[in-house]
């Protein structure tokens, strides 16, 4: 670790940050999972439709439609849960802030003279 010169090492499994219109996509909650579920659903439905109908255009339409539908549905579901948890955490922080009195956080000094020696 000597000679590190202040550089932080990144895991080789972490990819570079992806920026779109000046925004880091890795920092958007639910972005990654929504698109992964959408892509996998679209591929599955498109491939399954092609296996049953042997119609490439129909399988493309069904696959793309299911990709869009699953991406938007999962995005809404994930963001709803994210906002619900965030709201609950804010309520808990406020309740704890009201309950905690700073004067009770002082260290308590115990006089050991009344303890029995073994």
C-alpha positions as CSV (number, residue, x, y, z in Angstrom):
1,X,0.0,0.0,0.0
2,X,3.0,2.3,0.1
3,X,3.4,4.5,-2.9
4,X,-0.4,4.7,-3.3
5,X,-0.2,8.5,-3.8
6,X,-3.9,8.9,-2.8
7,X,-5.4,6.9,-5.7
8,X,-8.4,4.8,-4.9
9,X,-8.5,1.4,-6.4
10,X,-11.7,0.2,-8.1
11,X,-12.8,-3.3,-8.3
12,X,-12.1,-4.9,-11.8
13,X,-15.8,-5.9,-11.9
14,X,-17.0,-2.3,-11.7
15,X,-17.4,-0.7,-15.1
16,X,-16.9,2.9,-15.9
17,X,-19.7,5.3,-15.0
18,X,-22.2,5.8,-17.9
19,X,-23.3,9.3,-18.5
20,X,-26.3,10.3,-20.6
21,X,-27.2,13.9,-21.1
22,X,-24.9,14.8,-18.2
23,X,-26.4,12.4,-15.7
24,X,-24.6,9.3,-14.3
25,X,-27.0,6.4,-15.0
26,X,-25.4,4.3,-12.2
27,X,-26.7,6.8,-9.6
28,X,-30.4,6.6,-10.7
29,X,-32.3,4.2,-8.4
30,X,-34.0,1.3,-10.1
31,X,-32.5,2.1,-13.5
32,X,-30.3,-1.0,-13.9
33,X,-32.9,-3.5,-12.7
34,X,-35.7,-2.1,-14.8
35,X,-33.7,-2.3,-18.0
36,X,-32.3,-5.8,-17.2
37,X,-35.8,-7.1,-16.5
38,X,-37.2,-5.4,-19.6
39,X,-34.4,-6.7,-21.9
40,X,-34.7,-10.3,-20.6
41,X,-38.5,-10.3,-20.9
42,X,-38.4,-8.8,-24.4
43,X,-35.8,-11.4,-25.5
44,X,-37.8,-14.2,-24.0
45,X,-41.1,-13.2,-25.4
46,X,-39.7,-12.4,-28.8
47,X,-37.8,-15.7,-29.0
48,X,-40.9,-17.6,-27.7
49,X,-43.2,-15.9,-30.2
50,X,-40.8,-16.8,-33.0
51,X,-40.6,-20.4,-32.0
52,X,-44.4,-20.7,-32.0
53,X,-45.3,-18.6,-35.1
54,X,-42.1,-18.5,-37.2
55,X,-43.0,-14.9,-38.0
56,X,-40.0,-12.6,-37.5
57,X,-41.9,-9.3,-37.7
58,X,-44.6,-10.5,-35.2
59,X,-42.0,-11.8,-32.8
60,X,-40.1,-8.5,-33.0
61,X,-43.3,-6.5,-32.3
62,X,-44.2,-8.7,-29.3
63,X,-40.6,-8.8,-28.0
64,X,-40.2,-5.0,-28.2
65,X,-43.7,-4.4,-26.8
66,X,-43.0,-6.7,-23.8
67,X,-39.6,-5.0,-23.3
68,X,-41.2,-1.6,-23.1
69,X,-44.1,-2.8,-21.0
70,X,-41.9,-4.7,-18.5
71,X,-39.4,-1.8,-18.2
72,X,-42.1,0.7,-17.4
73,X,-44.0,-1.6,-15.1
74,X,-40.9,-2.6,-13.1
75,X,-39.7,1.0,-13.0
76,X,-43.0,2.1,-11.5
77,X,-43.0,-0.8,-9.0
78,X,-39.4,-0.3,-8.0
79,X,-39.8,3.5,-7.6
80,X,-42.9,3.1,-5.6
81,X,-41.2,0.8,-3.1
82,X,-38.1,3.1,-3.1
83,X,-40.1,6.1,-2.3
84,X,-42.1,4.2,0.4
85,X,-39.0,3.1,2.1
86,X,-37.4,6.6,1.8
87,X,-40.6,8.1,3.4
88,X,-40.6,5.6,6.2
89,X,-36.9,6.3,6.9
90,X,-37.6,10.0,7.1
91,X,-40.4,9.4,9.5
92,X,-38.2,7.2,11.7
93,X,-35.4,9.9,11.6
94,X,-37.8,12.6,12.7
95,X,-39.2,10.4,15.5
96,X,-35.7,9.7,16.7
97,X,-34.7,13.3,16.5
98,X,-37.8,14.2,18.7
99,X,-37.1,11.5,21.2
100,X,-33.4,12.0,21.7
101,X,-32.4,14.7,24.1
102,X,-28.8,15.9,23.7
103,X,-28.3,16.3,27.5
104,X,-28.8,12.6,28.1
105,X,-25.9,11.7,25.8
106,X,-23.3,12.8,28.3
107,X,-21.2,10.0,29.7
108,X,-22.2,8.7,33.0
109,X,-19.5,8.5,35.6
110,X,-19.9,5.7,38.1
111,X,-18.3,5.9,41.5
112,X,-16.9,2.4,42.2
113,X,-16.7,2.9,46.0
114,X,-20.1,1.1,46.6
115,X,-19.2,-2.0,44.6
116,X,-18.0,-5.1,46.6
117,X,-14.5,-6.3,46.1
118,X,-14.2,-10.0,45.3
